[in-house]
Amino acid sequence: MEQDEKYMREALAEARAAAAEGEIPIGAVVVWHSRVIGRGHNMTERLKDTTAHAEMIALTAASSAMGGKYLNDCCLYVTVEPCPMCAGALAWSQIGRIVYGALDVRRGYSLFSPSLLHPRTEALGGVLSEECASLMLEFFKEKR
């Protein structure tokens, strides 16, 4: 659990960077053997690209670092439960483990189909969930 919190704090730093840029504050890091090999935060506004989610950016960076598309020995840490699009990409990457903070009660993948993930992928939610959720709540409170 200590490792999970350590890397979730890295993802939270990415989420704060997104918020500072006016993006929805979701951050992600991909870890391989205790080393961050990919990181990202939402960039949908900056890139004018609806697919520029934190997970997608972190996956791309990690695949580049690994020199291949399969990330079965890696773990993704993301501040909010992945959406179905990101869950599908994570399945194609065959990522070994996903750790997320806050549940996404409106658009999280588990609402639609928990089987979106690769069958061997382990998923764990709720790591630093209050901190992750409060970042989202504060962001949207300021927007309204």
Phi, psi and chi 1 to 4 in degrees:
 res  aa     phi    psi   chi1   chi2   chi3   chi4
   1 MET       -  -34.5 -167.7   61.6  159.9      -
   2 GLU   -60.8  -43.2 -170.2  175.9  -51.9      -
   3 GLN   -62.9  -42.6  -76.8  -75.2   92.8      -
   4 ASP   -61.0  -42.3  -70.7  -18.4      -      -
   5 GLU   -67.1  -39.1  -72.4 -175.4    7.9      -
   6 LYS   -57.0  -50.4  172.5 -173.7  173.4 -178.9
   7 TYR   -77.1  -26.3  -67.7  115.4      -      -
   8 MET   -67.0  -33.2 -173.9   59.8   73.4      -
   9 ARG   -64.7  -34.1  -68.4 -163.2 -170.5  -71.2
  10 GLU   -64.0  -42.8  -65.5  -96.7  -11.5      -
  11 ALA   -64.9  -38.2      -      -      -      -
  12 LEU   -62.8  -36.7  -83.1  162.2      -      -
  13 ALA   -62.0  -40.3      -      -      -      -
  14 GLU   -64.5  -40.5  -72.8  -67.3  -35.2      -
  15 ALA   -62.9  -39.8      -      -      -      -
  16 ARG   -65.5  -36.4  -72.3 -174.9 -172.2   95.9
  17 ALA   -63.0  -39.7      -      -      -      -
  18 ALA   -62.1  -47.0      -      -      -      -
  19 ALA   -60.0  -40.4      -      -      -      -
  20 ALA   -62.8  -25.5      -      -      -      -
  21 GLU   -93.9    4.1  -64.5  171.6   12.9      -
  22 GLY    81.3   12.8      -      -      -      -
  23 GLU   -92.9  157.0  -61.0  -82.5   -2.4      -
  24 ILE   -58.6  127.8  -66.3  174.0      -      -
  25 PRO   -78.3   78.6   30.0  -34.9      -      -
  26 ILE  -122.4  132.6  -61.3  175.6      -      -
  27 GLY  -129.6  156.0      -      -      -      -
  28 ALA  -147.7  147.7      -      -      -      -
  29 VAL  -136.7  147.4  -65.0      -      -      -
  30 VAL  -111.3  129.6  177.2      -      -      -
  31 VAL  -117.2  135.9  175.4      -      -      -
  32 TRP  -131.1  119.5  176.8   69.3      -      -
  33 HIS    47.6   53.4  -64.2  -72.9      -      -
  34 SER    64.7   23.1  -58.7      -      -      -
  35 ARG  -130.0  129.7 -167.4  173.0  123.6 -135.6
  36 VAL   -74.5  119.9  175.0      -      -      -
  37 ILE  -113.5   -5.1   60.0  165.9      -      -
  38 GLY  -157.3  142.2      -      -      -      -
  39 ARG  -146.7  154.5   57.5  178.9   63.8 -117.1
  40 GLY  -169.6  162.3      -      -      -      -
  41 HIS  -141.5  164.8   57.6  -91.7      -      -
  42 ASN   -54.2  135.1  -84.2    5.5      -      -
  43 MET  -137.0   28.1  -67.1 -174.5  176.4      -
  44 THR   -64.9  -35.9   59.7      -      -      -
  45 GLU   -74.4  -48.8  -60.5  -61.4  -32.7      -
  46 ARG   -59.9  -45.5  179.8 -162.0  -52.3 -179.9
  47 LEU   -89.5   -7.4  -60.5  176.9      -      -
  48 LYS    51.8   49.3  -64.0  176.0 -177.2   26.0
  49 ASP  -139.2  113.9  177.6   -2.8      -      -
  50 THR   -66.3  -15.3   57.6      -      -      -
  51 THR   -93.6    1.6   67.4      -      -      -
  52 ALA   -83.4   54.9      -      -      -      -
  53 HIS   -79.7  157.3  -70.1 -163.7      -      -
  54 ALA   -52.8  -44.8      -      -      -      -
  55 GLU   -63.1  -41.7  -59.5   94.5  -36.3      -
  56 MET   -64.3  -41.2  -57.0  -64.1  -92.7      -
  57 ILE   -68.3  -42.4  -67.7  165.1      -      -
  58 ALA   -65.7  -39.9      -      -      -      -
  59 LEU   -61.8  -44.3  -82.7  177.3      -      -
  60 THR   -60.6  -45.2  -61.0      -      -      -
  61 ALA   -63.6  -42.5      -      -      -      -
  62 ALA   -66.2  -42.3      -      -      -      -
  63 SER   -61.7  -39.3  -67.1      -      -      -
  64 SER   -64.9  -43.3  179.1      -      -      -
  65 ALA   -64.6  -36.4      -      -      -      -
  66 MET   -82.3  -17.7  -66.1  -66.9  -75.0      -
  67 GLY    74.7   25.1      -      -      -      -
  68 GLY  -170.5  168.0      -      -      -      -
  69 LYS   -88.5  -13.5   61.7 -175.2  178.6 -179.9
  70 TYR   -95.3  130.4  -63.2  118.8      -      -
  71 LEU  -122.4   39.8  -57.4  173.1      -      -
  72 ASN   -66.0  -18.6   32.0   -4.1      -      -
  73 ASP   -98.2   13.5  -69.1  -26.2      -      -
  74 CYS  -112.2  162.7  -61.8      -      -      -
  75 CYS  -127.6  131.2 -179.9      -      -      -
  76 LEU   -97.2  128.9  171.1   82.3      -      -
  77 TYR  -109.6  124.8  -68.0   86.8      -      -
  78 VAL  -139.1  142.1   61.6      -      -      -
  79 THR   -71.7  -24.5   56.0      -      -      -
  80 VAL  -131.7  144.2  176.6      -      -      -
  81 GLU   -48.2  132.1  176.8 -173.7    7.7      -
  82 PRO   -61.6  148.7  -24.2   34.8      -      -
  83 CYS   -78.6  171.3   71.4      -      -      -
  84 PRO   -58.6  -37.1  -28.5   37.3      -      -
  85 MET   -62.1  -48.1  173.8 -171.6   70.6      -
  86 CYS   -67.7  -37.6  -68.2      -      -      -
  87 ALA   -61.0  -39.4      -      -      -      -
  88 GLY   -63.2  -44.0      -      -      -      -
  89 ALA   -64.4  -39.3      -      -      -      -
  90 LEU   -64.1  -37.2  -69.4  161.7      -      -
  91 ALA   -63.5  -45.1      -      -      -      -
  92 TRP   -64.1  -30.7  -75.4  109.8      -      -
  93 SER   -77.8  -12.2   76.7      -      -      -
  94 GLN    56.7   36.6  -62.9 -178.6   16.6      -
  95 ILE   -56.9  140.9 -164.2  140.2      -      -
  96 GLY   -73.8  -34.4      -      -      -      -
  97 ARG  -152.1  144.6 -172.3  166.9 -177.2 -109.8
  98 ILE  -128.0  130.4  -60.2  167.5      -      -
  99 VAL  -123.4  123.5  176.6      -      -      -
 100 TYR  -125.9  159.2   60.1   89.0      -      -
 101 GLY   -87.2  -87.8      -      -      -      -
 102 ALA   -85.3  145.8      -      -      -      -
 103 LEU   -69.9  147.7  -81.6  173.1      -      -
 104 ASP  -105.5   98.0 -174.3  -18.5      -      -
 105 VAL   -74.2   -8.4  -63.1      -      -      -
 106 ARG  -107.2  -36.0  -68.7 -170.7  178.9  157.2
 107 ARG  -134.0   11.7  -65.6 -168.3  175.7  110.8
 108 GLY   -68.1  147.5      -      -      -      -
 109 TYR   -58.3  -33.8   77.8   91.1      -      -
 110 SER   -67.9  -19.4   63.3      -      -      -
 111 LEU   -69.2  -30.7  -68.0  172.2      -      -
 112 PHE   -97.3  -46.9  -58.4   95.9      -      -
 113 SER  -170.2  105.1  175.5      -      -      -
 114 PRO   -61.1  -19.3   -7.3   11.9      -      -
 115 SER   -80.8    7.6   63.5      -      -      -
 116 LEU   -64.6  -27.8  -78.7  173.2      -      -
 117 LEU   -77.5  160.7  -60.7  176.9      -      -
 118 HIS   -62.4  142.6 -169.3  -85.5      -      -
 119 PRO   -56.6  -28.0  -18.4   25.0      -      -
 120 ARG   -91.8   -3.0  -71.5 -173.2  -61.7 -104.3
 121 THR   -75.6  129.7  -62.0      -      -      -
 122 GLU   -93.2  135.0  175.4 -170.1  -26.3      -
 123 ALA  -124.0  138.3      -      -      -      -
 124 LEU  -137.3  125.0  170.8   67.7      -      -
 125 GLY  -111.6  165.2      -      -      -      -
 126 GLY    94.0    5.7      -      -      -      -
 127 VAL   -77.9  119.6  174.6      -      -      -
 128 LEU    52.8   38.0  -59.6 -179.8      -      -
 129 SER   -60.0  -39.1   62.2      -      -      -
 130 GLU   -64.2  -43.1  -71.7 -179.3   24.1      -
 131 GLU   -64.8  -42.3 -155.6  170.6  -33.0      -
 132 CYS   -65.5  -45.0  -65.8      -      -      -
 133 ALA   -66.8  -40.2      -      -      -      -
 134 SER   -66.0  -33.1   70.2      -      -      -
 135 LEU   -61.6  -42.8 -167.7   56.8      -      -
 136 MET   -66.0  -46.3  -66.3  -74.0  -75.5      -
 137 LEU   -60.8  -44.6  -69.6  171.2      -      -
 138 GLU   -61.6  -42.2  -71.2  171.4   29.2      -
 139 PHE   -60.1  -49.7  177.4   81.0      -      -
 140 PHE   -72.8  -28.1  -74.5  110.4      -      -
 141 LYS   -64.3  -42.1 -173.5 -169.2 -115.1 -178.5
 142 GLU   -68.0  -31.0  -71.0  176.8   16.9      -
 143 LYS   -73.4  -24.9  -71.0  -75.8 -177.4 -168.5
 144 ARG   -91.6      -  -66.5 -179.3 -175.8  146.1
